[in-house]
């Protein structure tokens, strides 16, 4: 077996990648401290308990990113000739499942609370010889856990498309889920304070549905990735134009009459084949080798292509035109 | 989305105002302050609650009576089986429940529990000067037979619980609350049998009522509560 070349991020992306790793380490540390703050103040409030478990689930994508993004860069070998880039998709799958799990958990939680008719009550809390309303320290804990989620989530959401890292993208969504759930908890706590105990499960339920929707759509994308759908933009704004660009670049070569391409994503990188109908056949092996290098220069993600020289492109064996089905 | 949530929060806070915050779901505290009688459910659980021969005593009924007075109303006591009282409280047929509850009560889903007003530990006590044993297996340990949880704790040590008779000569080894052992002239050993955080329950959903109770309980003198408990034990 001939392994593909070892992949390294280009220099400018390496800086971004380091920043992403640093963000994720901060995330893990911060979620751990937030979970501790929740655990201390939660008391008997169901909403606060749910928040605690939610914190525990929300750390999954960050941890998965730290593990899988490292595995993905392991050099290819004879046993894994395509390298370990698939680890990114596996990590993305785990993160999406965690997001779905979080949505389901919150939904069941709030529904069962509604059905059981459990009425949240928030009384006093003794602190430094004073009795204050226990809702205030809860809101402080929520603000502590919620506000950094907004900031970290925003930073990751900007970084993910640049690195084409879908785990990072799912994690940004998880952070969004996190602060939205925190907001629901805050609304619940204030609702209880105003005497409307049912605001608590209602707010949680609505936000659980939104998180579930996010989780399911991420799950759909990762499944399509694993089915090797044509490369899609990380922020899901459409398909990558990489296949068309590559075809044009190859067709621009003076010895090429026409060409077609077939590309697939494997984590951060893109692999695929180019079918070429030559107009000149002298020095063909050299021309093909140069064309491969020429293709790889086009985009850092295009890590390996194979060029097949064929007599014509029509016929059943030829791939369908890009984007046409 | 973010701005919308912020708007909801601000809206909720401003409509609520901060003067009477938190609020009740059904304005129980307001009604009590207006003079409606406070309905208090009670079961026998000495020394916290005592129901004997039509007389009500113990630490918690005294506390609740005082709390009702501070609100400008009177407490009316209703006795009954625990399950029925819990259900009645949930349905708002009672305002307060005193059953010698701890914060570990299995009924917590149907009750709004106060902050612990007293934390008490149970120990085995020996006469001063007597060396505590390393192993209590087979020892005869005096226990108030009415306090079933304490009897169970003694049995867990594989010791033999013997009924404590109030008036008779002092038992050499006895199980009870640390403050109780001290007040009986015994020395609590280091073996801690249990820690109990005593709480009182109100109608769930009534945050103002609960907050008022918590404020009242916080102001209580803990030693006086222990003295009161001691009275109920004699």
Contacts between the chains, C-beta under 8 A, distances in Angstrom:
chain1	res1	chain2	res2	distance
A	44	B	108	6.1
A	44	B	113	6.5
A	116	B	109	6.8
A	118	B	109	5.1
A	118	B	110	7.5
A	118	B	204	7.3
A	119	B	25	7.0
A	119	B	112	7.5
A	119	B	204	4.0
A	119	B	205	3.6
A	120	B	204	7.7
A	120	B	205	7.5
A	121	B	112	3.4
A	121	B	202	7.6
A	121	B	204	5.1
A	121	B	205	5.7
A	121	B	206	6.3
A	121	B	207	5.3
A	121	B	210	5.3
A	122	B	22	6.4
A	122	B	207	5.1
A	122	B	210	7.4
A	122	B	211	7.9
A	123	B	22	8.0
A	123	B	112	6.8
A	123	B	114	6.3
A	123	B	115	6.8
A	123	B	207	6.3
A	123	B	210	3.2
A	123	B	211	4.8
A	123	B	213	6.9
A	123	B	214	4.7
A	124	B	114	7.9
A	124	B	115	6.0
A	124	B	210	7.2
A	124	B	211	4.9
A	124	B	213	7.9
A	124	B	214	2.9
A	124	B	215	5.7
A	124	B	218	6.9
A	125	B	115	6.6
A	125	B	214	7.6
A	126	B	115	5.6
A	126	B	214	7.4
A	126	B	218	5.3
A	129	B	218	8.0
A	130	B	218	7.8
A	131	B	115	7.8
A	131	B	211	7.7
A	131	B	214	5.3
A	131	B	215	4.5
A	131	B	218	4.4
A	133	B	21	7.0
A	133	B	22	5.6
A	133	B	207	7.9
A	133	B	211	5.8
A	135	B	22	6.5
A	135	B	207	7.9
A	150	B	2	7.2
A	180	B	1	7.2
A	180	B	5	7.9
A	183	B	5	4.5
A	183	B	9	7.9
A	186	B	9	6.6
A	187	B	5	7.3
A	187	B	8	6.3
A	187	B	9	6.7
A	187	B	12	7.1
A	190	B	9	6.6
A	190	B	12	5.0
A	190	B	13	6.7
A	190	B	16	7.6
A	191	B	12	7.0
A	192	B	22	7.2
A	192	B	207	5.8
A	193	B	16	7.0
A	193	B	21	5.8
A	193	B	22	4.1
A	193	B	23	6.8
A	193	B	207	6.1
A	194	B	12	6.4
A	194	B	15	7.6
A	194	B	16	4.6
A	194	B	21	7.6
A	194	B	22	7.4
A	194	B	23	5.3
A	195	B	22	7.4
A	195	B	23	3.7
A	195	B	24	5.2
A	195	B	25	4.6
A	195	B	26	7.9
A	195	B	27	7.8
A	195	B	205	7.5
A	195	B	207	6.8
A	195	B	208	7.5
A	196	B	25	7.0
A	197	B	25	5.7
A	197	B	204	7.6
A	197	B	205	4.5
